[in-house]
Amino acid sequence: MIAACTQVVRYGLPIACESLEGMLLWRLFCNHAIRRYPYLAAYVGYDFARTPILLAVAYLGPRNLPLVYGITDVPALLLQFFIVWEVARAFFRPNSPLRRAAWRVFDAAQSLMIAAVMFFAWSQASFVRFPASLVPAGFEQYASLSQAILLFIVAAVARYYGKSFGRNMRGLIFSLGPYLLLNSVSFATYQIFGALRSFLELLPAAAYTAMIAVWLYAFWLYTPAPEQAGFDTVSRQQWKHLWETTLNLVRQRSS
């Protein structure tokens, strides 16, 4: 009975998450937020596209699931780093001294984190490969931890300088951060509580689904931080001025 319930949850969570991701992509498209958050949209779209493939492989050829998961998981891990970078980019005006200072802190932290990820992953005595054989669990574990730390560093720097988060960034930061931490800690629990691994494996999937639900709420409307909204206003004004100048030049040439 317990095994049957576990299987239902194991397949039900991806289906529920797929529905939420589809709605999130629809809202990002309707709000014209895809061009404002391109890496977030790319990450959600990528996971939305690969989930049916993983479900089909899990049903038709379970033995091939670790290989397919491993191949498709590498781009997802890289896109998560880009999301963290997108969060950092959203808080500070381009070419401002504050942004340059914050960027130096972010670059230094990111360089240290990437080096630490590689060191701890490859120095780990035994790689517990869950669930992919091509992506060592150590790498995903430390990558998730480093991304969570980078995300909280960006949030701390923004808060220190008095930057407002806005609904979009608040929902993104305070759901992605806890998910990454839980995903990192979960790999250690698999080794400590090996007998409960089949149940513990469901926790990251449940946390990811909850994160997508929070994103859907946060991005239902485009409500950025005041500084980011200012970027969009300036950008529109610049494009409008450029377009009017171009039209005036064309009229002068034609006359």
C-alpha positions in Angstrom: 0.0 0.0 0.0 2.8 2.4 1.0 4.7 1.5 -2.2 1.7 2.2 -4.3 1.1 5.6 -2.7 4.8 6.4 -3.2 4.5 5.6 -6.9 1.4 7.8 -7.2 3.2 10.7 -5.6 6.3 10.0 -7.6 4.3 10.4 -10.9 1.8 12.9 -9.6 4.3 15.5 -8.5 5.8 15.9 -12.0 2.4 16.2 -13.6 1.3 18.8 -11.1 4.6 20.7 -11.6 4.2 20.5 -15.3 0.8 22.1 -15.1 2.1 24.9 -12.9 5.1 25.5 -15.2 2.7 25.8 -18.2 0.6 28.4 -16.4 3.8 30.3 -15.3 5.1 30.4 -18.9 1.6 31.6 -20.0 1.7 34.4 -17.4 5.2 35.4 -18.3 4.2 35.6 -22.0 1.0 37.6 -21.2 2.9 40.1 -19.0 5.7 40.5 -21.6 8.0 39.4 -18.7 9.9 36.9 -20.8 12.2 39.5 -22.2 12.6 41.0 -18.7 13.4 37.6 -17.1 14.9 35.7 -20.0 16.9 33.2 -17.9 14.0 32.4 -15.6 11.8 31.8 -18.6 14.5 29.7 -20.2 14.8 27.6 -17.0 11.1 27.0 -16.6 10.7 26.4 -20.3 13.5 23.9 -20.3 12.2 21.9 -17.4 8.7 22.1 -18.9 10.0 20.5 -22.1 12.1 17.8 -20.4 9.6 16.6 -17.8 7.5 14.6 -20.3 10.6 13.0 -21.7 11.7 11.9 -18.3 8.2 10.6 -17.4 8.1 8.6 -20.7 11.6 7.1 -20.1 10.6 6.3 -16.5 7.5 4.4 -17.7 8.9 2.8 -20.9 12.5 2.2 -20.0 13.4 2.8 -16.3 16.9 1.5 -16.8 17.7 4.4 -19.1 16.3 7.1 -16.7 19.7 7.7 -15.0 21.4 8.3 -18.3 18.7 10.6 -19.7 18.4 12.5 -16.4 22.1 13.0 -16.2 22.3 14.4 -19.7 19.3 16.8 -19.2 20.3 17.9 -15.7 23.6 19.6 -16.8 21.8 22.5 -18.6 19.4 22.9 -15.7 22.2 23.3 -13.2 23.9 25.9 -15.5 20.6 27.8 -15.9 20.2 28.0 -12.1 23.5 30.0 -12.0 22.1 32.3 -14.7 19.0 32.9 -12.6 21.1 34.0 -9.7 23.0 36.3 -12.0 19.7 37.7 -13.3 18.6 38.4 -9.7 21.9 40.3 -9.1 21.4 42.3 -12.3 17.9 43.3 -11.4 18.8 45.3 -8.3 21.4 47.8 -9.5 21.3 50.4 -12.2 23.7 49.8 -15.1 27.0 51.6 -15.0 26.4 52.9 -11.5 29.2 52.8 -8.8 26.9 50.9 -6.5 26.4 48.2 -9.2 30.1 48.0 -9.8 30.8 47.6 -6.1 28.1 44.9 -5.7 29.3 43.2 -8.8 32.8 42.9 -7.5 31.4 41.2 -4.3 29.3 38.9 -6.5 32.1 37.9 -8.8 34.5 37.2 -6.0 31.9 35.1 -4.2 30.9 33.3 -7.4 34.6 32.5 -8.2 35.2 31.1 -4.8 31.9 29.1 -4.9 32.7 27.5 -8.2 36.2 26.5 -7.1 34.8 25.1 -3.9 32.1 23.1 -5.8 34.8 21.5 -8.0 37.1 20.8 -5.1 34.5 19.2 -2.8 32.8 17.3 -5.6 35.9 15.6 -6.9 37.5 15.1 -3.4 34.4 13.3 -2.1 35.3 9.8 -1.2 32.3 8.1 -2.8 29.9 9.5 -5.3 26.3 8.6 -4.5 24.8 9.0 -7.9 21.2 10.0 -7.5 19.5 9.7 -9.7 21.9 10.2 -12.6 25.0 8.3 -13.3 26.6 11.1 -15.4 26.2 13.8 -12.8 27.9 13.0 -9.5 25.7 13.7 -6.6 28.5 15.6 -5.0 28.6 18.2 -7.8 24.8 18.8 -7.7 24.9 18.9 -3.9 27.6 21.5 -3.7 26.3 23.4 -6.8 22.9 23.8 -5.1 24.5 24.9 -1.9 26.7 27.5 -3.6 23.8 28.9 -5.6 21.8 29.3 -2.4 24.7 31.1 -0.7 25.2 33.4 -3.8 21.5 34.2 -3.9 21.4 35.1 -0.2 24.6 37.2 -0.7 22.8 39.2 -3.4 19.7 39.6 -1.3 21.9 40.8 1.7 23.8 43.3 -0.4 20.5 44.7 -1.9 19.0 44.9 1.6 22.1 46.6 3.0 21.9 49.3 0.3 18.2 49.8 0.9 16.9 48.2 -2.3 13.3 47.1 -2.5 12.7 43.6 -3.7 9.3 43.9 -5.3 6.8 41.1 -5.6 8.6 39.4 -8.4 12.1 39.3 -6.9 10.8 38.5 -3.4 8.9 35.5 -4.6 11.9 34.3 -6.7 14.5 34.7 -4.0 12.7 33.4 -1.0 11.4 30.3 -2.8 14.5 29.4 -4.9 16.9 29.8 -1.9 15.1 27.4 0.4 14.7 24.9 -2.4 18.4 24.9 -3.2 19.3 24.4 0.4 16.9 21.5 0.8 18.2 20.0 -2.4 21.7 20.2 -1.1 20.9 18.8 2.3 18.8 16.0 0.8 21.9 14.3 -0.6 23.5 13.9 2.9 20.2 12.5 4.2 20.3 9.8 1.6 23.6 8.5 3.0 22.6 8.8 6.6 19.0 7.4 6.3 19.5 4.9 3.5 16.5 2.8 4.5 14.2 5.8 4.0 15.7 7.0 0.8 12.6 6.1 -1.3 10.6 8.6 0.8 13.3 11.2 1.2 13.8 11.4 -2.6 10.3 12.9 -2.8 11.1 15.9 -0.7 13.2 17.8 -3.3 10.4 17.1 -5.9 7.7 18.4 -3.5 9.9 21.5 -2.7 10.4 22.2 -6.4 6.7 22.0 -7.1 6.0 24.3 -4.2 8.6 26.7 -5.5 7.0 26.8 -9.0 3.6 27.5 -7.3 5.2 30.5 -5.5 6.7 31.7 -8.7 3.3 31.5 -10.4 1.9 33.7 -7.6 4.8 36.1 -7.7 4.9 36.5 -11.4 1.1 36.5 -12.0 1.5 40.2 -12.5 4.7 42.0 -13.5 5.5 43.9 -10.3 9.2 44.5 -10.2 11.4 46.4 -7.7 11.1 50.2 -8.1 14.6 50.4 -9.5 13.9 47.7 -12.1 10.7 49.4 -13.1 12.7 52.5 -13.6 15.0 50.6 -16.0 12.0 49.7 -18.2 10.7 53.3 -18.2 14.1 54.7 -19.2 14.5 52.0 -21.8 11.1 52.8 -23.4 11.8 56.5 -23.4 15.2 55.9 -25.1 13.6 53.7 -27.7 10.8 56.2 -28.3 13.3 59.0 -28.7 15.5 56.9 -31.1 12.4 56.0 -33.1 11.2 59.7 -33.4 14.8 60.8 -34.4 14.9 58.1 -37.1 11.5 59.2 -38.5 12.6 62.8 -38.5 15.8 61.9 -40.4 13.8 59.9 -43.0 11.4 62.8 -43.5 14.3 65.2 -44.0 15.9 62.9 -46.5 12.7 62.3 -48.4 11.9 66.0 -48.6 
